[in-house]
Amino acid sequence: MNISSLEDEALISLIARKQVEALGELYDRYSRLVFSLALYMVDDQPAAEEITQDAFTRLWVQADSYRPEQAKVKTWLVTIARNRAIDELRRRKVRPTSALLEEVWETSSNNLEEMVDGRAQSVRVRAALSTLPSEQRQVMVMAYFGGYSQAEISTELAMPLGTVKTRMRLAMQKLRQLLTSENGTGKSNSMEKA
Amino acid sequence: MSNEHVIEVIPAYVLDDISEEERARVQTHLAICNLCREEMRVFQLVLDELPEIVPQVTPTPALRVHLLRSVASLPQETVSRGRSSIRSAIPWPRLSFWQFLQGSRIPAWVGLGLILLLAISNLLLWQQVTGLRAEIASAETDMIVHPLHAVDGGLATGLVVMDPHGIYGTIIVDAVPSSPEGQQYQVWLSRGETIETGGLFTTWDNGYGAKVIYAPEPLNVYERIWVTIEPEGGSEHPTGKVVLQTLP
């Protein structure tokens, strides 16, 4: 059996039967994404490695409870890693400020043209995020990458909670339109493939 | 309540930023509403895209090795659960042993012989079980412990506990003061001239701290383990004061 040709869901079935090679294959597919997200959020390599290890270990332990109809494997892994990173940020009582998150965003956006490694998906998402009004992007980036709750964003930015919720919803709706539009920056089926 | 659409709170739901009560309400509604479920699915697809924008960094190859080794040594609960379910599906006679004997045409003396045979067999099995238990107990307690000592003769103390293969290891410290602002404790491991970092940790106000140690090689190959105080985020090589160390 050529394990590298299997779909993620098939690999999960093998992992549920405790086949280490299947976990190795899934690790090869997603460890870079999971590790990069964790590192971006906690800005600490050893902690990011610990989060990555935890995410894949949890997948190993809970593979038999995976339900494909509820989430893609990638979504499941990323959610575990992001939640662990948020726990780590809360434990440290250190959060990236909205200004820092925006700065990181600006820096990485300026490097768009340097991304020649075929990560068209990344370019597409960045392009979509770039088109958001800055106040909407700010709450989105704070919530997703900074692990801020909407109430915490409200406090941090000194704005009513209702405004935060509205901006978040508008940002999500705009991103959805941009990422799923047929003639825009991408197609809906390309999202499914991600 | 479950008939009210929950589109307004779906962004918070997919970001897991929602109270338990509200989550229950959303889930109840999602179970019956295709419209909101589709809305949630699309929002989730949007969130799936976001990690793609962060600069991609490849973790060290050692992490893969460590992960695969560590999961391989975890108990295989799923497999054993599977076996028990197969076993429970096997039909089993509902007669007691005496009913079985009475219903059969086996003479009484053969029955008594069988009982004696069963008793001896049970005794032998019991001896085997006792032996296996003793083996398992010794294997479970066969952890390697390295004491850590304060270099300055202070109260700080610690332990590094690892499994016999050096795959898992944890450092536990006590009476180590909270690290000063902008600094953290860092674990180091050395073998010959090679020095590796084993991770960073902080201590609680009571001086207690614990940290899982990660290293490129199994922990039992290292000759020395020690802790220094370093700038927050850690150093490439030890630069600060040594706080704890294993004895040579």
HADDOCK unambig.tbl for C-alpha pairs under 7 A between the chains (distance, minus, plus):
assign (segid A and resid 16 and name CA) (segid B and resid 78 and name CA) 6.98 0.50 0.50
assign (segid A and resid 17 and name CA) (segid B and resid 78 and name CA) 6.98 0.50 0.50
assign (segid A and resid 17 and name CA) (segid B and resid 79 and name CA) 6.53 0.50 0.50
assign (segid A and resid 20 and name CA) (segid B and resid 68 and name CA) 6.54 0.50 0.50
assign (segid A and resid 20 and name CA) (segid B and resid 72 and name CA) 6.64 0.50 0.50
assign (segid A and resid 24 and name CA) (segid B and resid 68 and name CA) 6.95 0.50 0.50
assign (segid A and resid 32 and name CA) (segid B and resid 56 and name CA) 6.50 0.50 0.50
assign (segid A and resid 32 and name CA) (segid B and resid 57 and name CA) 6.06 0.50 0.50
assign (segid A and resid 32 and name CA) (segid B and resid 58 and name CA) 5.03 0.50 0.50
assign (segid A and resid 32 and name CA) (segid B and resid 59 and name CA) 6.49 0.50 0.50
assign (segid A and resid 33 and name CA) (segid B and resid 51 and name CA) 6.96 0.50 0.50
assign (segid A and resid 33 and name CA) (segid B and resid 56 and name CA) 6.63 0.50 0.50
assign (segid A and resid 35 and name CA) (segid B and resid 59 and name CA) 6.44 0.50 0.50
assign (segid A and resid 36 and name CA) (segid B and resid 54 and name CA) 6.67 0.50 0.50
assign (segid A and resid 36 and name CA) (segid B and resid 55 and name CA) 6.68 0.50 0.50
assign (segid A and resid 36 and name CA) (segid B and resid 56 and name CA) 5.28 0.50 0.50
assign (segid A and resid 36 and name CA) (segid B and resid 57 and name CA) 5.24 0.50 0.50
assign (segid A and resid 37 and name CA) (segid B and resid 51 and name CA) 5.91 0.50 0.50
assign (segid A and resid 37 and name CA) (segid B and resid 54 and name CA) 6.45 0.50 0.50
assign (segid A and resid 40 and name CA) (segid B and resid 54 and name CA) 6.73 0.50 0.50
assign (segid A and resid 44 and name CA) (segid B and resid 233 and name CA) 6.20 0.50 0.50
assign (segid A and resid 46 and name CA) (segid B and resid 199 and name CA) 5.76 0.50 0.50
assign (segid A and resid 53 and name CA) (segid B and resid 67 and name CA) 6.08 0.50 0.50
assign (segid A and resid 57 and name CA) (segid B and resid 71 and name CA) 6.51 0.50 0.50
assign (segid A and resid 75 and name CA) (segid B and resid 48 and name CA) 6.07 0.50 0.50
assign (segid A and resid 121 and name CA) (segid B and resid 52 and name CA) 7.00 0.50 0.50
assign (segid A and resid 122 and name CA) (segid B and resid 52 and name CA) 4.95 0.50 0.50
assign (segid A and resid 122 and name CA) (segid B and resid 53 and name CA) 4.96 0.50 0.50
assign (segid A and resid 125 and name CA) (segid B and resid 49 and name CA) 6.55 0.50 0.50
assign (segid A and resid 125 and name CA) (segid B and resid 50 and name CA) 6.93 0.50 0.50
assign (segid A and resid 125 and name CA) (segid B and resid 53 and name CA) 6.62 0.50 0.50
assign (segid A and resid 126 and name CA) (segid B and resid 53 and name CA) 6.03 0.50 0.50
assign (segid A and resid 149 and name CA) (segid B and resid 17 and name CA) 5.80 0.50 0.50
assign (segid A and resid 169 and name CA) (segid B and resid 11 and name CA) 6.08 0.50 0.50
assign (segid A and resid 172 and name CA) (segid B and resid 43 and name CA) 6.68 0.50 0.50
assign (segid A and resid 175 and name CA) (segid B and resid 46 and name CA) 6.71 0.50 0.50
assign (segid A and resid 176 and name CA) (segid B and resid 42 and name CA) 6.94 0.50 0.50
assign (segid A and resid 176 and name CA) (segid B and resid 43 and name CA) 6.84 0.50 0.50
assign (segid A and resid 176 and name CA) (segid B and resid 46 and name CA) 5.99 0.50 0.50
assign (segid A and resid 191 and name CA) (segid B and resid 45 and name CA) 6.70 0.50 0.50
